[in-house]
Amino acid sequence: MPEAEQHQLSSVTTGPQLRRDAVLEAVRSDVAPASRRSRIARLLLQGRGWPFLRAACDAVLLIAAVAAARVGSPLGLGEDGQSLVLFFPPAVIALLAARKMYRSRLQIPLLEGVFHIIGATSTAAALLIAAAAFLEPDADPAGLIARTWVFSTAYVAAGRLLLARSQTRARRSGLIEKRTLIVGAGIVGCQVERRLREQPQLGLRPVGYIDADPSPEEMVSGRSVPVLGGPAELERILDETGAQHVVIGFSTAPDSSYLPLIRRCEERNVEVTLVPRMFDTLNLRVDLQHIGGLPLFALHAVRPRGFQFAVKHAFDRIAGGVILALLSPVIATSALAVRLSSRGPVFFRQSRMGRDGRPFEMLKFRSMRISDPAAALPDEWITANADLAPGGVEGDKDRRTKAGSFLRRTSLDELPQLFNVLKGEMSLVGPRPERPEFVEAFEGRVRRYEDRHRVKAGITGWAQVNGLRGKTSLADRIEWDNFYIENWSLLLDVKILALTVIAPFQNAE
């Protein structure tokens, strides 16, 4: 949304009436120009056109991959089983469709998409080789199929990356955004609005709330768009706002009142998503089952003391030792830089809170001068920074050395924690550990803060690779950390470690 429009919206959301007419005029003012400018983009990059565009691009790239693999082949098409490779593109597309890669989704993580592509092309290649063994035992198309597999995997992955970037840029610029209504103007509804504003790449722009009995403004924070009416006024609100998406949160209305609202949205081709009750208990392992027409969610909680986490801890020590050996030149160079930058020890040692609330001594490369006064006390910092996690430069004076500034900016100061991993005090991936005095203060005021101590602290984590480093929202960081714990898998750890590789190229503070 343009900055001027954001100011216009925020300026009319004060007072009990929220000046609804002015807000609706602000929403309508950008509808006509956007629709004329982006009719083709809207058709291709969002809604029902997006899956067809992806399927068409995949088909073109797979055909190109087959053609590239055929270059230099000594045999003609149809000889020695070579014609079987023509079945490779439709087989891959069918497998991708089976993996739900052509469904419209708010987002598909890049690494997850690449894994699905590798799985589909590998399965298709194996099926063709098996078919050749049964249909033409004397043929040997394995070489051509192998080349087709390599080219197809690279082409389709690159094509998906370009399409995803195009869609993300179009969403961020507002070219293909969908005006979105939020049902329920309470705490959960405000959280939905904040998340949609923080992630414009989702393409959902909040324009108003639907709630017949909204919570008073003083009871919720962050509600920057108006309450436009109750569920009974849905038709009018849709006409006035041109909304294309509805998110159902929580309100004081009974759940039974939502069913007519959902039906009216379906009749008008308005997309509907909902925040489920007890959403804190749901994770990626939940199974949807049915008893007759009654849906049941089967919950599968993560057990930090179970076999899976025993595998994780073994992986930590093995991978930690390998990483320590590979990065030993970097660690040695960093230690020398710290030694030469100022007097004092190379390592900084600090008590941090680990699994089950047990403290341990965490190692970092020293980045501060030890002759300067200490930073502000925790109580003072917490009072001055209500919703910020500690990190970065604390206190009024920057005590970092030149070498320390570089180490902290690139996160290289964290490398000595590999020794904590080898000792079993930390994990490669997990919630970042905090000082005991901060933990004591945060547990009393941050919801579910203590849940993060169910697992070992990590050198990197899900919150950090999603941009929550340094002095960022503490509530958001806890939410991401708990998501990681509830949805842990070894594949997720590998994904986070891969995303951490780019951290030295970004400012960690």
C-alpha positions in Angstrom: 0.0 0.0 0.0 1.4 3.5 -0.8 2.7 5.4 2.2 0.3 8.2 1.7 -2.6 5.8 1.7 -1.4 4.1 4.9 -1.3 7.6 6.5 -4.8 8.3 5.2 -6.2 5.0 6.6 -4.5 5.4 10.0 -5.7 9.0 10.2 -9.3 8.0 10.0 -9.3 5.1 12.4 -9.6 7.2 15.6 -12.8 7.8 17.5 -15.8 5.5 18.1 -17.2 5.8 14.6 -13.8 5.3 12.9 -15.0 7.6 10.1 -16.0 4.5 8.0 -17.0 6.5 4.9 -13.6 8.1 4.6 -11.9 4.7 4.9 -14.1 3.2 2.3 -13.3 6.1 0.0 -9.6 5.5 0.5 -10.1 1.8 -0.4 -12.1 2.6 -3.5 -9.7 5.3 -4.7 -7.1 2.8 -5.8 -9.4 0.1 -7.3 -9.9 1.5 -10.8 -6.3 2.4 -11.7 -5.0 -0.9 -10.4 -7.6 -2.9 -12.3 -6.8 -1.2 -15.6 -3.0 -1.4 -15.0 -2.8 -5.0 -13.9 -5.6 -7.0 -15.5 -3.3 -9.5 -17.1 -1.0 -9.7 -14.1 -4.0 -10.4 -11.8 -5.2 -13.1 -14.2 -1.8 -14.8 -14.3 -0.2 -14.3 -11.0 -3.0 -14.8 -8.5 -6.2 -16.7 -8.1 -7.2 -19.5 -10.4 -4.8 -18.4 -13.2 -1.7 -18.9 -11.0 -1.8 -22.8 -10.9 -2.3 -22.9 -14.7 0.6 -20.6 -15.2 2.9 -22.8 -13.1 1.7 -25.9 -14.9 2.3 -24.3 -18.3 5.8 -23.1 -17.3 6.7 -26.5 -15.9 5.6 -28.2 -19.2 7.6 -25.8 -21.4 10.7 -26.2 -19.2 10.4 -30.0 -19.1 10.1 -30.2 -22.9 13.2 -27.9 -23.1 15.0 -30.3 -20.7 14.2 -33.3 -22.9 15.4 -31.5 -25.9 18.6 -30.4 -24.2 19.2 -34.0 -23.0 18.7 -35.3 -26.6 21.5 -33.1 -27.9 24.5 -35.2 -28.6 22.6 -38.5 -28.3 24.0 -41.0 -30.8 20.7 -42.7 -31.3 17.6 -41.4 -33.1 14.2 -41.0 -31.4 12.5 -44.3 -31.1 15.8 -46.3 -31.1 16.9 -48.3 -28.2 14.1 -47.1 -25.9 14.8 -43.5 -26.5 11.1 -42.7 -27.1 10.3 -43.4 -23.5 11.9 -40.1 -22.5 8.9 -38.4 -24.2 6.8 -39.6 -21.2 9.0 -37.8 -18.8 7.3 -34.3 -18.8 3.7 -35.6 -18.3 5.0 -38.0 -15.6 6.7 -35.2 -13.7 3.6 -32.9 -14.0 1.4 -35.7 -12.7 3.7 -36.3 -9.7 3.9 -32.5 -8.9 0.1 -32.4 -9.1 -0.1 -35.3 -6.7 2.2 -33.4 -4.3 -0.3 -30.5 -4.5 2.2 -28.2 -6.2 -0.4 -26.7 -8.4 -2.8 -25.6 -5.7 -3.3 -21.9 -4.8 -1.5 -21.3 -1.5 -0.6 -18.2 0.4 3.1 -19.2 0.2 5.2 -22.2 -0.6 8.7 -22.0 1.0 11.4 -22.2 -1.7 13.3 -25.1 -0.2 10.2 -27.1 0.3 9.3 -26.5 -3.4 12.8 -27.6 -4.5 12.5 -30.8 -2.4 9.2 -31.6 -4.1 10.7 -31.0 -7.5 13.6 -33.3 -6.9 11.3 -36.0 -5.6 9.0 -35.7 -8.6 11.8 -35.8 -11.2 13.6 -38.6 -9.4 10.4 -40.7 -9.2 9.7 -40.1 -12.9 13.2 -41.1 -13.9 13.0 -44.3 -11.8 9.6 -45.2 -13.3 10.9 -44.7 -16.9 14.0 -46.9 -16.2 11.7 -49.6 -14.8 9.4 -49.3 -17.7 12.3 -49.7 -20.1 13.5 -52.8 -18.3 10.0 -54.4 -18.7 9.0 -53.2 -22.2 12.4 -53.1 -24.0 14.8 -55.4 -22.1 17.6 -54.9 -24.7 17.4 -51.1 -24.6 19.7 -48.9 -22.5 18.0 -45.5 -22.1 19.5 -44.9 -18.6 22.0 -42.4 -19.9 19.4 -40.2 -21.7 17.0 -40.5 -18.7 19.8 -39.5 -16.3 20.6 -36.4 -18.4 16.9 -35.6 -18.7 16.6 -35.9 -14.9 19.5 -33.4 -14.3 18.2 -30.9 -16.8 14.6 -31.1 -15.7 15.4 -30.7 -12.0 17.5 -27.6 -12.8 15.1 -26.1 -15.3 11.9 -26.5 -13.3 13.6 -25.4 -10.0 14.9 -22.2 -11.7 11.5 -21.6 -13.3 9.7 -21.9 -10.0 12.2 -19.6 -8.4 11.6 -16.9 -11.1 7.8 -17.3 -10.9 7.9 -17.1 -7.1 10.0 -13.9 -7.2 7.7 -12.4 -9.8 4.6 -13.1 -7.7 6.3 -11.8 -4.5 7.4 -8.6 -6.2 3.9 -8.1 -7.7 2.3 -8.7 -4.3 4.8 -6.4 -2.4 4.1 -3.6 -4.9 0.4 -3.9 -4.5 -0.1 -4.9 -8.1 -2.0 -8.1 -7.3 -2.9 -7.7 -3.7 -6.3 -8.8 -2.5 -8.4 -6.6 -0.2 -9.1 -8.6 2.9 -11.7 -8.5 5.6 -11.1 -9.9 9.1 -14.0 -11.4 11.0 -13.5 -10.6 14.7 -12.0 -7.4 16.0 -10.4 -8.8 19.1 -6.9 -9.8 20.0 -6.6 -12.6 17.5 -8.1 -10.4 14.7 -5.6 -7.7 15.5 -2.8 -10.3 15.4 -4.0 -11.4 11.9 -4.0 -7.8 10.7 -0.5 -7.2 12.0 0.8 -10.4 10.4 -0.7 -9.5 7.0 0.8 -6.0 7.2 4.2 -7.4 8.1 4.1 -9.9 5.2 3.0 -8.1 2.1 4.3 -11.0 0.1 1.2 -12.8 1.0 -0.8 -10.4 -1.1 -3.6 -9.8 1.4 -4.2 -6.2 2.4 -6.5 -5.7 5.4 -9.3 -3.1 4.7 -11.6 -3.6 7.6 -13.1 -5.8 10.3 -16.5 -7.6 10.5 -17.8 -7.8 14.1 -21.2 -7.0 15.5 -19.8 -6.5 19.0 -16.1 -5.5 18.7 -13.8 -5.3 21.7 -13.2 -1.7 22.9 -10.1 0.0 21.4 -8.4 0.2 24.8 -8.5 -3.6 25.2 -6.7 -4.3 21.9 -3.6 -2.8 20.3 -2.7 -2.5 16.7 -6.2 -2.2 15.2 -5.5 0.3 12.4 -8.5 -0.5 10.0 -12.1 0.2 11.0 -14.9 -2.1 12.0 -17.2 -1.9 9.0 -20.2 -3.7 10.4 -21.5 -7.1 11.6 -21.9 -10.4 9.7 -25.4 -9.5 8.7 -24.0 -6.6 6.7 -21.5 -8.8 4.7 -23.1 -8.1 1.3 -22.9 -4.4 1.7 -19.4 -4.5 3.0 -18.2 -6.7 0.1 -19.8 -4.3 -2.3 -18.3 -1.2 -0.7 -14.8 -2.6 -0.3 -14.5 -5.0 -3.2 -12.9 -7.5 -0.8 -11.7 -10.7 -2.4 -10.6 -12.6 0.8 -12.1 -13.1 4.2 -10.1 -14.3 7.3 -12.3 -15.6 10.1 -10.8 -15.0 13.5 -12.5 -15.0 16.9 -15.4 -12.8 17.9 -18.1 -12.9 20.5 -20.6 -14.3 18.0 -21.3 -18.1 18.2 -19.6 -20.3 15.7 -23.0 -21.2 14.1 -23.3 -17.6 12.9 -20.2 -18.1 10.7 -21.7 -20.8 8.4 -24.2 -18.4 6.6 -21.3 -15.9 6.2 -19.0 -18.6 4.6 -21.8 -19.7 2.3 -22.4 -16.1 1.1 -18.7 -15.7 0.5 -18.6 -18.9 -1.6 -21.6 -17.7 -3.7 -19.6 -14.5 -4.5 -16.3 -16.4 -5.2 -14.7 -14.7 -2.2 -11.8 -16.8 -0.7 -12.2 -17.8 3.0 -9.5 -18.8 5.4 -9.9 -19.3 9.2 -8.0 -19.3 12.4 -9.0 -22.6 14.2 -9.9 -22.6 17.8 -7.1 -23.8 20.1 -4.6 -23.0 17.3 -1.7 -23.2 19.8 -2.2 -26.9 20.0 -2.0 -27.5 16.2 1.2 -28.4 14.3 2.2 -29.7 10.9 1.7 -33.3 12.2 -2.0 -32.9 12.8 -4.2 -35.4 11.0 -7.7 -34.5 9.7 -10.0 -37.5 10.2 -13.8 -37.9 9.8 -16.4 -39.8 11.8 -19.3 -39.7 9.4 -19.6 -36.0 8.6 -17.8 -34.9 11.8 -14.2 -33.8 11.3 -11.7 -34.6 14.0 -8.1 -33.3 14.3 -5.8 -35.9 15.7 -3.0 -34.1 17.6 0.6 -35.5 17.5 2.6 -33.5 20.0 6.4 -33.3 19.8 8.2 -35.1 22.6 11.5 -33.4 23.4 12.6 -36.4 25.4 11.6 -38.9 22.8 13.6 -40.9 20.1 13.4 -38.1 17.5 15.2 -35.6 19.7 17.8 -38.2 20.5 18.5 -38.4 16.8 18.6 -34.6 16.7 21.2 -34.4 19.5 23.4 -37.1 17.8 23.1 -35.1 14.6 24.1 -31.9 16.5 27.4 -33.4 17.7 28.3 -35.0 14.4 27.5 -32.0 12.3 28.9 -29.6 14.9 32.3 -31.4 14.8 32.3 -31.3 11.0 31.4 -27.6 10.9 34.1 -26.9 13.6 36.7 -28.6 11.5 35.7 -26.9 8.3 35.6 -23.4 9.9 38.7 -23.8 11.9 40.6 -21.3 9.8 37.8 -18.8 10.2 37.7 -19.4 13.9 41.5 -19.0 14.3 41.5 -15.8 12.2 38.6 -14.4 14.3 40.4 -15.3 17.5 43.5 -13.5 16.4 41.5 -10.4 15.4 39.9 -10.3 18.8 43.3 -10.6 20.5 44.8 -7.8 18.5 41.7 -5.5 18.7 42.0 -4.7 22.4 43.3 -6.1 25.7 41.3 -8.9 27.3 40.3 -12.5 26.8 39.5 -13.9 23.4 36.3 -15.5 24.6 33.3 -13.9 26.3 31.6 -16.2 28.8 28.1 -15.5 30.0 25.5 -17.5 32.0 22.5 -18.4 29.8 19.4 -20.5 30.5 19.2 -23.8 28.7 16.9 -26.8 28.6 14.6 -27.3 31.6 15.8 -24.0 33.0 19.3 -25.2 33.7 21.9 -22.5 33.3 25.1 -23.0 31.4 28.1 -20.9 30.4 27.8 -19.8 26.7 30.9 -18.9 24.7 31.2 -16.1 22.2 34.1 -14.2 20.7 34.6 -11.0 22.8 33.4 -8.0 20.9 33.5 -5.3 23.6 36.2 -3.3 25.3 36.4 -4.5 28.9 37.6 -1.1 30.3 34.3 0.7 29.6 31.4 0.7 32.0 28.9 -2.1 31.8 25.6 -1.7 29.8 22.3 -0.9 31.4 21.0 -3.3 34.0 18.2 -5.8 32.8 15.5 -4.1 34.9 16.3 -0.7 33.4 16.4 -2.2 29.9 13.1 -4.0 30.2 11.4 -0.9 31.5 12.6 1.2 28.6 11.9 -1.5 26.0 8.5 -3.0 26.6 8.2 -5.4 23.7 11.8 -5.7 22.4 14.1 -8.7 22.9 17.6 -7.9 24.1 20.4 -7.9 21.6 22.7 -5.7 19.6 24.1 -2.7 21.5 22.8 -2.4 25.0 23.1 0.8 27.0 23.8 4.3 25.9 27.5 3.7 24.9 28.7 1.5 22.1 31.6 -0.5 23.5 32.3 -2.6 20.5 35.8 -2.8 19.1 36.3 -2.6 15.3 36.9 -6.3 15.0 33.9 -6.9 17.4 31.6 -4.8 15.2 32.5 -6.9 12.1 32.1 -10.2 14.0 28.7 -9.2 15.4 27.5 -7.8 12.1 28.3 -11.2 10.4 27.3 -13.4 13.4 30.9 -14.8 13.4 31.1 -14.0 17.1 28.7 -17.0 17.7 31.1 -19.6 16.3 32.6 -20.6 19.7 29.2 -21.9 20.6 30.1 -25.0 18.5 32.1 -26.0 21.6 28.8 -25.7 23.6 27.2 -28.0 21.1 29.9 -30.6 21.4 29.6 -30.5 25.2 25.8 -31.1 24.8 24.8 -27.8 26.4 23.4 -26.4 23.1 22.0 -27.5 19.8 22.9 -26.3 16.3 19.2 -25.2 15.9 16.9 -24.1 18.6 15.6 -21.0 20.5 18.4 -18.5 21.3 19.4 -18.7 25.0 18.7 -15.8 27.3 20.3 -14.6 30.5 18.7 -15.9 33.7 17.7 -12.4 34.9 15.9 -11.7 31.6 14.2 -15.1 31.7 12.8 -14.3 35.1 11.3 -11.0 33.9 10.0 -12.3 30.6 8.2 -15.4 32.1 5.9 -13.1 33.9 4.8 -10.9 31.0 5.3 -12.9 27.7 2.7 -15.5 26.9 4.2 -19.1 26.5 7.7 -17.8 27.1 8.7 -20.7 29.3 7.7 -23.2 26.6 11.0 -22.5 24.7 12.9 -24.2 27.6 11.5 -27.6 26.6 14.5 -28.0 24.2 18.1 -27.1 24.1 19.0 -23.6 23.1 20.5 -23.2 19.6 23.2 -21.3 17.8 20.6 -20.4 15.1 16.9 -20.7 15.0 13.6 -20.4 13.1 13.1 -16.9 14.5 16.6 -15.7 13.5 16.4 -16.9 9.9 13.0 -15.2 9.6 14.6 -11.8 10.5 13.9 -11.7 14.2 17.5 -10.9 15.3 18.8 -8.2 17.6 16.3 -5.8 19.1 13.1 -7.2 17.5 9.6 -8.0 18.9 10.0 -10.4 21.8 6.4 -11.7 21.4 7.0 -12.5 17.7 10.3 -14.2 18.5 8.6 -16.5 21.1 5.9 -17.3 18.6 8.4 -18.4 16.0 10.4 -20.4 18.5 7.4 -22.3 19.8 6.4 -23.0 16.2 9.8 -24.5 15.6 9.4 -26.7 18.7 5.9 -27.9 17.9 6.8 -28.7 14.2 10.4 -29.9 14.7 11.8 -32.3 12.2 15.4 -33.1 11.1 14.5 -31.7 7.7 13.5 -28.4 9.3 16.8 -28.3 11.0 18.6 -28.8 7.7 16.5 -26.1 6.2 17.3 -23.6 8.9 21.0 -24.4 8.7 20.8 -23.8 4.9 19.1 -20.4 5.5 21.7 -19.5 8.1 24.4 -19.7 5.5 23.3 -16.4 4.0 23.4 -14.7 7.5 27.0 -13.4 7.1 25.8 -11.4 4.1 23.1 -9.7 6.2 23.3 -7.4 9.1 22.7 -9.5 12.2 21.9 -6.4 14.3 
